Amino acid sequence: MRSLDELKDAVLKFAKDRDWEKFHTPKNLSTAVAVEAAELQELFMWLTPDESQKLTPEQRVKVEDEVGDVLICLVNFAARAGIDPLAAAAKKIQKNNEKYPADKTRGSAKKYDEY
């Protein structure tokens, strides 16, 4: 897959071929995004910060699978909700640039209302 549009088309076709579109409501898909993100997080549970940066090949395969699941669910959600995920991300980056100016937040983990 070389583009987000190709991924979206493949995700929508996959659901259509299985007659799953009726289950793909914003509520269900937003839940699926959260569940898949939790499955990704679960793979890192109990790892030290160092271990989380040095995954075994087997761990990496599992992480890649969950990243794929999260992205698939998010792309499906965005398509069904009529949201362009790239435009949404671009808007959010701009908001974050305003909320977290580099000259005030560089090297700090404080939240925007704490500096």
C-alpha atoms as an extended CHARMM CRD file, in Angstrom:
* protein
*
       115  EXT
         1         1  MET       CA              0.0000000000        0.0000000000        0.0000000000  PROA      1               0.0000000000
         2         2  ARG       CA              1.4810000000        3.3100000000       -1.0170000000  PROA      2               0.0000000000
         3         3  SER       CA             -1.1140000000        5.8380000000        0.1220000000  PROA      3               0.0000000000
         4         4  LEU       CA             -3.7730000000        6.4650000000        2.7010000000  PROA      4               0.0000000000
         5         5  ASP       CA             -6.3880000000        6.4630000000       -0.0680000000  PROA      5               0.0000000000
         6         6  GLU       CA             -5.3050000000        2.9810000000       -1.1800000000  PROA      6               0.0000000000
         7         7  LEU       CA             -5.5110000000        1.7900000000        2.4110000000  PROA      7               0.0000000000
         8         8  LYS       CA             -8.9670000000        3.3100000000        2.8150000000  PROA      8               0.0000000000
         9         9  ASP       CA            -10.1890000000        1.6330000000       -0.3700000000  PROA      9               0.0000000000
        10        10  ALA       CA             -8.8210000000       -1.7460000000        0.7790000000  PROA      10              0.0000000000
        11        11  VAL       CA            -10.3650000000       -1.3850000000        4.2440000000  PROA      11              0.0000000000
        12        12  LEU       CA            -13.7720000000       -0.4480000000        2.8420000000  PROA      12              0.0000000000
        13        13  LYS       CA            -13.6400000000       -3.2950000000        0.2930000000  PROA      13              0.0000000000
        14        14  PHE       CA            -12.6970000000       -5.7920000000        3.0100000000  PROA      14              0.0000000000
        15        15  ALA       CA            -15.7640000000       -4.8080000000        5.0560000000  PROA      15              0.0000000000
        16        16  LYS       CA            -18.0650000000       -4.7230000000        2.0220000000  PROA      16              0.0000000000
        17        17  ASP       CA            -16.9550000000       -8.1660000000        0.8460000000  PROA      17              0.0000000000
        18        18  ARG       CA            -17.9820000000       -9.5550000000        4.2460000000  PROA      18              0.0000000000
        19        19  ASP       CA            -21.1950000000       -7.5250000000        4.6030000000  PROA      19              0.0000000000
        20        20  TRP       CA            -19.7960000000       -5.9080000000        7.7470000000  PROA      20              0.0000000000
        21        21  GLU       CA            -20.6570000000       -2.3230000000        6.7940000000  PROA      21              0.0000000000
        22        22  LYS       CA            -23.8300000000       -2.4840000000        8.8850000000  PROA      22              0.0000000000
        23        23  PHE       CA            -21.6960000000       -2.9480000000       12.0000000000  PROA      23              0.0000000000
        24        24  HSD       CA            -19.3110000000       -0.1130000000       11.1960000000  PROA      24              0.0000000000
        25        25  THR       CA            -21.0040000000        2.7770000000       12.9450000000  PROA      25              0.0000000000
        26        26  PRO       CA            -18.9890000000        5.6510000000       14.4470000000  PROA      26              0.0000000000
        27        27  LYS       CA            -19.7100000000        4.2420000000       17.9220000000  PROA      27              0.0000000000
        28        28  ASN       CA            -18.4880000000        0.7570000000       17.0620000000  PROA      28              0.0000000000
        29        29  LEU       CA            -15.4810000000        1.9370000000       15.0960000000  PROA      29              0.0000000000
        30        30  SER       CA            -14.3710000000        4.4270000000       17.7440000000  PROA      30              0.0000000000
        31        31  THR       CA            -14.5790000000        1.5900000000       20.2550000000  PROA      31              0.0000000000
        32        32  ALA       CA            -12.5440000000       -0.6250000000       17.9170000000  PROA      32              0.0000000000
        33        33  VAL       CA             -9.8360000000        2.0680000000       17.6960000000  PROA      33              0.0000000000
        34        34  ALA       CA             -9.6260000000        2.2030000000       21.4920000000  PROA      34              0.0000000000
        35        35  VAL       CA             -9.5770000000       -1.5850000000       21.8680000000  PROA      35              0.0000000000
        36        36  GLU       CA             -6.8440000000       -2.0230000000       19.2710000000  PROA      36              0.0000000000
        37        37  ALA       CA             -4.8060000000        0.7940000000       20.8490000000  PROA      37              0.0000000000
        38        38  ALA       CA             -5.1640000000       -0.9670000000       24.2010000000  PROA      38              0.0000000000
        39        39  GLU       CA             -3.9080000000       -4.2000000000       22.6230000000  PROA      39              0.0000000000
        40        40  LEU       CA             -0.8570000000       -2.2960000000       21.3860000000  PROA      40              0.0000000000
        41        41  GLN       CA             -0.3320000000       -0.8490000000       24.8470000000  PROA      41              0.0000000000
        42        42  GLU       CA             -0.7000000000       -4.2930000000       26.4160000000  PROA      42              0.0000000000
        43        43  LEU       CA              2.3820000000       -5.4990000000       24.5310000000  PROA      43              0.0000000000
        44        44  PHE       CA              4.4710000000       -2.9630000000       26.4750000000  PROA      44              0.0000000000
        45        45  MET       CA              2.8930000000       -3.6050000000       29.8590000000  PROA      45              0.0000000000
        46        46  TRP       CA              5.5090000000       -4.5520000000       32.4350000000  PROA      46              0.0000000000
        47        47  LEU       CA              8.4320000000       -3.7950000000       30.1430000000  PROA      47              0.0000000000
        48        48  THR       CA             11.0240000000       -1.3730000000       31.4080000000  PROA      48              0.0000000000
        49        49  PRO       CA             11.5870000000        1.7550000000       29.2920000000  PROA      49              0.0000000000
        50        50  ASP       CA             14.8100000000        0.1620000000       28.0250000000  PROA      50              0.0000000000
        51        51  GLU       CA             13.1020000000       -3.1260000000       27.1460000000  PROA      51              0.0000000000
        52        52  SER       CA             10.3760000000       -1.2350000000       25.2850000000  PROA      52              0.0000000000
        53        53  GLN       CA             13.0410000000        0.2250000000       22.9980000000  PROA      53              0.0000000000
        54        54  LYS       CA             14.7710000000       -3.1080000000       22.3700000000  PROA      54              0.0000000000
        55        55  LEU       CA             12.0340000000       -5.4740000000       21.2550000000  PROA      55              0.0000000000
        56        56  THR       CA             12.7860000000       -9.0280000000       20.2310000000  PROA      56              0.0000000000
        57        57  PRO       CA             11.9050000000       -9.9620000000       16.6520000000  PROA      57              0.0000000000
        58        58  GLU       CA              8.8500000000      -11.8250000000       17.9550000000  PROA      58              0.0000000000
        59        59  GLN       CA              7.7040000000       -8.8220000000       19.9870000000  PROA      59              0.0000000000
        60        60  ARG       CA              8.2250000000       -6.5310000000       17.0100000000  PROA      60              0.0000000000
        61        61  VAL       CA              5.9730000000       -8.6890000000       14.8030000000  PROA      61              0.0000000000
        62        62  LYS       CA              3.2080000000       -8.4440000000       17.4140000000  PROA      62              0.0000000000
        63        63  VAL       CA              3.6650000000       -4.6760000000       17.6970000000  PROA      63              0.0000000000
        64        64  GLU       CA              3.5360000000       -4.2910000000       13.9210000000  PROA      64              0.0000000000
        65        65  ASP       CA              0.2900000000       -6.3020000000       13.8110000000  PROA      65              0.0000000000
        66        66  GLU       CA             -1.3030000000       -4.0690000000       16.4360000000  PROA      66              0.0000000000
        67        67  VAL       CA             -0.1070000000       -0.8870000000       14.7330000000  PROA      67              0.0000000000
        68        68  GLY       CA             -1.7520000000       -2.2130000000       11.5810000000  PROA      68              0.0000000000
        69        69  ASP       CA             -4.9790000000       -2.9210000000       13.4570000000  PROA      69              0.0000000000
        70        70  VAL       CA             -5.0310000000        0.5660000000       15.0130000000  PROA      70              0.0000000000
        71        71  LEU       CA             -4.4310000000        2.2290000000       11.6600000000  PROA      71              0.0000000000
        72        72  ILE       CA             -7.0200000000        0.0860000000        9.8700000000  PROA      72              0.0000000000
        73        73  CYS       CA             -9.6560000000        0.8730000000       12.4970000000  PROA      73              0.0000000000
        74        74  LEU       CA             -8.8210000000        4.5720000000       12.4770000000  PROA      74              0.0000000000
        75        75  VAL       CA             -8.9200000000        4.7940000000        8.6830000000  PROA      75              0.0000000000
        76        76  ASN       CA            -12.2290000000        2.9210000000        8.6590000000  PROA      76              0.0000000000
        77        77  PHE       CA            -13.6510000000        5.2500000000       11.3190000000  PROA      77              0.0000000000
        78        78  ALA       CA            -12.5010000000        8.3540000000        9.4530000000  PROA      78              0.0000000000
        79        79  ALA       CA            -13.9510000000        7.1000000000        6.1620000000  PROA      79              0.0000000000
        80        80  ARG       CA            -17.3290000000        6.3240000000        7.7210000000  PROA      80              0.0000000000
        81        81  ALA       CA            -17.3780000000        9.6290000000        9.6060000000  PROA      81              0.0000000000
        82        82  GLY       CA            -16.4350000000       11.6560000000        6.5210000000  PROA      82              0.0000000000
        83        83  ILE       CA            -13.1870000000       12.8900000000        8.0430000000  PROA      83              0.0000000000
        84        84  ASP       CA             -9.9890000000       13.3360000000        6.0620000000  PROA      84              0.0000000000
        85        85  PRO       CA             -7.4090000000       12.0200000000        8.5520000000  PROA      85              0.0000000000
        86        86  LEU       CA             -4.5100000000       13.8730000000        6.9200000000  PROA      86              0.0000000000
        87        87  ALA       CA             -6.3910000000       17.1870000000        7.0480000000  PROA      87              0.0000000000
        88        88  ALA       CA             -7.4210000000       16.4910000000       10.6480000000  PROA      88              0.0000000000
        89        89  ALA       CA             -3.8010000000       15.7470000000       11.5800000000  PROA      89              0.0000000000
        90        90  ALA       CA             -2.5550000000       18.8930000000        9.8420000000  PROA      90              0.0000000000
        91        91  LYS       CA             -5.0930000000       21.0170000000       11.7500000000  PROA      91              0.0000000000
        92        92  LYS       CA             -4.1380000000       19.3440000000       15.0150000000  PROA      92              0.0000000000
        93        93  ILE       CA             -0.4040000000       19.9000000000       14.4230000000  PROA      93              0.0000000000
        94        94  GLN       CA             -1.1250000000       23.6000000000       13.8920000000  PROA      94              0.0000000000
        95        95  LYS       CA             -3.1500000000       23.7390000000       17.1190000000  PROA      95              0.0000000000
        96        96  ASN       CA             -0.3490000000       21.9370000000       18.9640000000  PROA      96              0.0000000000
        97        97  ASN       CA              2.2250000000       24.3900000000       17.5850000000  PROA      97              0.0000000000
        98        98  GLU       CA              0.1650000000       27.2190000000       19.0460000000  PROA      98              0.0000000000
        99        99  LYS       CA             -0.4700000000       25.4040000000       22.3340000000  PROA      99              0.0000000000
       100       100  TYR       CA              3.1280000000       24.2530000000       22.7900000000  PROA      100             0.0000000000
       101       101  PRO       CA              5.4880000000       26.9250000000       21.3890000000  PROA      101             0.0000000000
       102       102  ALA       CA              8.9620000000       25.4210000000       21.0160000000  PROA      102             0.0000000000
       103       103  ASP       CA             10.6900000000       28.3010000000       22.7620000000  PROA      103             0.0000000000
       104       104  LYS       CA              8.5720000000       27.7500000000       25.8950000000  PROA      104             0.0000000000
       105       105  THR       CA              8.2680000000       23.9660000000       25.9430000000  PROA      105             0.0000000000
       106       106  ARG       CA             11.5640000000       22.6150000000       24.6100000000  PROA      106             0.0000000000
       107       107  GLY       CA             12.7680000000       19.7730000000       26.8280000000  PROA      107             0.0000000000
       108       108  SER       CA              9.7560000000       19.9710000000       29.1520000000  PROA      108             0.0000000000
       109       109  ALA       CA              7.0280000000       17.3930000000       29.6960000000  PROA      109             0.0000000000
       110       110  LYS       CA              4.7090000000       19.9440000000       31.2850000000  PROA      110             0.0000000000
       111       111  LYS       CA              1.2180000000       20.3300000000       29.9310000000  PROA      111             0.0000000000
       112       112  TYR       CA              0.3860000000       23.4960000000       28.0070000000  PROA      112             0.0000000000
       113       113  ASP       CA             -1.3810000000       25.0860000000       30.9720000000  PROA      113             0.0000000000
       114       114  GLU       CA              1.5510000000       24.4520000000       33.3340000000  PROA      114             0.0000000000
       115       115  TYR       CA              4.2980000000       26.5860000000       31.7710000000  PROA      115             0.0000000000
